[in-house]
């Protein structure tokens, strides 16, 4: 099991995790809800593609989370 990179806040209350130049995960509106202790968090995600300024990348969208085991 590999740990996620630290999320970076962006916009108004959103989070972004970067997995390199071609993949990321976003959490729309999660900045206020996400617990401070990130280890052990399980995410429910949906996979999409995001095209921004002509660059297309895989984008996971974190729809919900809960404390893991």
DACOR-V6291 format. One record per residue. N is the residue number from 1. RES is the residue in three letters. D_FIRST is the distance of its C-alpha to the first C-alpha in whole Angstrom. Layout:
n=N res=RES d_first=D_FIRST
n=N res=RES d_first=D_FIRST
This chain:
n=1 res=UNK d_first=0
n=2 res=UNK d_first=4
n=3 res=UNK d_first=7
n=4 res=UNK d_first=10
n=5 res=UNK d_first=13
n=6 res=UNK d_first=16
n=7 res=UNK d_first=18
n=8 res=UNK d_first=21
n=9 res=UNK d_first=24
n=10 res=UNK d_first=27
n=11 res=UNK d_first=30
n=12 res=UNK d_first=31
n=13 res=UNK d_first=28
n=14 res=UNK d_first=25
n=15 res=UNK d_first=22
n=16 res=UNK d_first=20
n=17 res=UNK d_first=17
n=18 res=UNK d_first=17
n=19 res=UNK d_first=15
n=20 res=UNK d_first=18
n=21 res=UNK d_first=22
n=22 res=UNK d_first=21
n=23 res=UNK d_first=18
n=24 res=UNK d_first=18
n=25 res=UNK d_first=17
n=26 res=UNK d_first=20
n=27 res=UNK d_first=21
n=28 res=UNK d_first=25
n=29 res=UNK d_first=26
n=30 res=UNK d_first=23
n=31 res=UNK d_first=24
n=32 res=UNK d_first=26
n=33 res=UNK d_first=24
n=34 res=UNK d_first=20
n=35 res=UNK d_first=20
n=36 res=UNK d_first=20
n=37 res=UNK d_first=17
n=38 res=UNK d_first=14
n=39 res=UNK d_first=12
n=40 res=UNK d_first=11
n=41 res=UNK d_first=12
n=42 res=UNK d_first=12
n=43 res=UNK d_first=14
n=44 res=UNK d_first=16
n=45 res=UNK d_first=17
n=46 res=UNK d_first=19
n=47 res=UNK d_first=19
n=48 res=UNK d_first=23
n=49 res=UNK d_first=24
n=50 res=UNK d_first=26
n=51 res=UNK d_first=29
n=52 res=UNK d_first=30
n=53 res=UNK d_first=33
n=54 res=UNK d_first=33
n=55 res=UNK d_first=29
n=56 res=UNK d_first=27
n=57 res=UNK d_first=23
n=58 res=UNK d_first=20
n=59 res=UNK d_first=20
n=60 res=UNK d_first=18
n=61 res=UNK d_first=20
n=62 res=UNK d_first=18
n=63 res=UNK d_first=21
n=64 res=UNK d_first=20
n=65 res=UNK d_first=17
n=66 res=UNK d_first=17
n=67 res=UNK d_first=16
n=68 res=UNK d_first=12
n=69 res=UNK d_first=13
